[in-house]
């Protein structure tokens, strides 16, 4: 058995503006770096075996900050845990999306959440299997983390996945189980400032 702690990256300017990021590579802003430091210092109260990250700069920089605070080496980049692609909706706010793609209008290029789960969950299982009995940090994105929750905890509608928040999972025999959404280890980090949604509005799935 091993444990994975999934961390959402710190805030970006697009988060603050409530614009959909998806696979667009938007960097952390200063608040995002403050959040990453706060989360890193909180996590530094525990011992960690490794840290992994999405290749997008907002996640990778968050992971590097956390790694520095926790005394870990360079994060291992895992392309499969990159954020969901939102196609032509990327860069738009939710009002603009609703106006351009009303009702059940498909969004061209948007990745179905099941496809996101199909790449993210096996990647997390593989990470866990590299560290049997280990405690591992994985820095990813709101949409990617939510895709995991929709598979391992499908009967629960979880609230906002905040920037810098930590969510713990248990790996046993090739399967993942949610331990804590907003794990108690990370509550102090949220006092630094809450982020906005990457895309957490249930309406964003209406065209899938």
C-alpha positions in Angstrom: 0.0 0.0 0.0 1.2 3.5 -0.8 -0.3 7.0 -0.6 -0.5 9.7 -3.2 -1.1 13.3 -2.3 -2.5 15.2 -5.3 -1.8 18.9 -5.2 -3.4 21.5 -7.4 -1.0 24.1 -8.7 -1.0 27.7 -7.4 -2.9 30.6 -8.9 -2.4 32.1 -12.3 -3.7 35.3 -13.8 -6.2 33.2 -15.8 -7.5 31.6 -12.6 -7.9 35.1 -11.2 -9.8 36.2 -14.3 -11.9 33.0 -14.3 -10.7 32.1 -17.8 -10.4 28.4 -18.8 -6.8 27.3 -19.1 -6.9 23.7 -20.0 -3.7 22.7 -21.9 -2.7 26.4 -22.5 0.6 26.9 -20.6 -0.1 29.8 -18.3 2.5 30.5 -15.6 2.0 31.1 -11.9 1.4 34.6 -10.7 2.8 36.0 -7.5 -0.1 34.8 -5.4 0.4 31.3 -6.9 4.0 31.3 -5.8 3.0 32.4 -2.3 0.4 29.6 -2.2 3.0 27.1 -3.4 5.4 28.1 -0.7 2.7 27.9 2.0 1.7 24.4 0.8 5.4 23.4 0.6 6.1 24.5 4.1 3.0 22.6 5.4 4.0 19.5 3.5 7.6 19.8 4.8 6.2 18.7 8.2 6.0 15.2 6.7 8.5 12.9 5.0 8.1 12.3 1.3 9.6 9.7 -1.0 9.2 11.5 -4.3 7.4 14.3 -6.2 5.9 14.2 -9.7 4.4 17.0 -11.8 2.5 17.8 -14.9 4.7 19.4 -17.6 2.7 22.6 -17.7 4.7 25.4 -16.1 2.1 26.4 -13.5 2.2 22.8 -12.1 6.0 22.3 -12.6 6.9 25.5 -10.9 4.5 24.7 -8.0 6.2 21.3 -7.7 9.7 22.8 -7.8 8.8 25.2 -5.0 7.3 22.4 -2.9 10.3 20.2 -3.6 12.6 22.9 -2.4 10.6 23.4 0.8 10.5 19.6 1.4 14.1 18.9 0.6 13.3 16.8 -2.4 15.0 16.7 -5.8 13.8 17.8 -9.2 10.2 16.8 -9.8 9.7 14.0 -12.3 7.5 15.2 -15.2 4.6 12.9 -16.2 2.9 14.1 -19.4 -0.2 11.9 -18.8 -1.3 14.1 -15.8 -1.5 17.3 -17.8 -4.8 19.2 -17.5 -7.8 18.4 -19.6 -7.8 20.1 -23.0 -10.8 22.4 -23.4 -10.3 23.0 -27.1 -11.8 26.3 -28.4 -13.0 27.2 -24.9 -9.5 27.8 -23.7 -8.9 31.5 -22.9 -12.6 32.2 -22.5 -14.5 33.0 -19.3 -17.7 31.0 -18.5 -20.1 33.7 -19.7 -18.3 33.8 -23.0 -18.4 30.0 -23.2 -22.2 30.0 -22.5 -22.8 32.6 -25.1 -20.7 30.9 -27.8 -21.7 27.3 -27.0 -25.2 27.5 -25.5 -27.0 24.5 -24.1 -25.6 21.2 -25.3 -23.5 22.7 -28.2 -20.3 20.7 -28.4 -17.1 22.6 -27.8 -14.7 21.7 -30.7 -11.5 20.0 -29.4 -12.7 19.6 -25.8 -11.4 16.4 -24.3 -14.1 14.2 -22.7 -13.6 13.7 -19.0 -13.6 10.0 -19.4 -10.6 10.3 -21.7 -8.9 12.4 -19.1 -9.5 9.8 -16.5 -8.3 7.0 -18.8 -4.9 8.6 -19.0 -4.6 10.2 -15.5 -5.7 7.2 -13.3 -3.3 4.7 -14.9 -0.4 7.2 -14.7 -1.1 7.6 -10.9 -1.3 3.9 -10.4 2.1 3.5 -12.2 3.6 6.2 -9.9 2.2 4.5 -6.8 3.6 1.2 -7.9 7.1 2.7 -8.3 7.0 3.5 -4.5 5.5 0.5 -2.7 4.7 1.6 0.9 5.7 5.2 0.0 4.3 8.7 0.4 4.4 10.6 -2.9 3.4 14.1 -4.0 1.8 14.7 -7.4 1.3 18.2 -8.6 -1.4 18.5 -11.3 -4.6 20.5 -12.2 -8.1 20.9 -11.0 -9.7 19.2 -14.0 -7.3 16.3 -13.9 -7.8 15.8 -10.2 -11.6 16.0 -10.6 -11.4 13.3 -13.3 -9.8 11.0 -10.8 -12.5 11.8 -8.2 -15.2 11.0 -10.8 -13.7 7.5 -11.1 -12.8 6.6 -7.5 -15.6 8.5 -5.7 -18.4 8.7 -8.3 -21.3 9.1 -6.0 -20.1 12.3 -4.3 -20.2 15.9 -5.8 -17.0 17.4 -4.5 -16.7 21.2 -4.0 -14.1 23.5 -5.5 -10.6 22.2 -5.9 -8.7 25.2 -4.6 -5.3 26.4 -5.8 -2.6 24.8 -3.6 -5.0 22.3 -2.1 -4.0 18.7 -1.3 -6.1 15.6 -1.7 -4.9 12.2 -0.5 -5.4 8.8 -2.1 -4.5 5.2 -1.1 -3.1 2.8 -3.6 -3.7 -0.9 -3.1 -3.5 -3.8 -5.6 -3.7 -1.5 -8.6 -6.6 0.6 -7.5 -6.9 4.1 -6.0 -9.2 5.0 -3.1 -9.9 8.6 -1.9 -8.7 9.1 1.7 -9.4 12.8 2.1 -10.7 15.5 -0.2 -9.0 18.6 1.2 -6.8 16.5 3.3 -6.4 17.9 6.9 -2.7 18.2 6.2 -3.4 21.1 3.8 -6.0 23.2 5.6 -3.5 25.8 6.7 -2.4 26.4 3.1 -5.8 27.5 2.1 -5.6 30.4 4.6 -3.1 32.1 2.3 -5.8 32.8 -0.2 -8.2 30.8 -2.3 -7.9 30.3 -6.0 -10.7 30.1 -8.5 -11.7 27.1 -10.5 -9.7 25.7 -13.3 -13.1 24.6 -14.6 -15.2 23.2 -11.7 -18.7 24.3 -12.9 -20.7 21.1 -13.5 -22.2 22.9 -16.5 -18.8 22.5 -18.3 -19.7 18.8 -18.9 -23.0 19.5 -20.5 -21.7 19.0 -24.1 -19.8 15.8 -23.4 
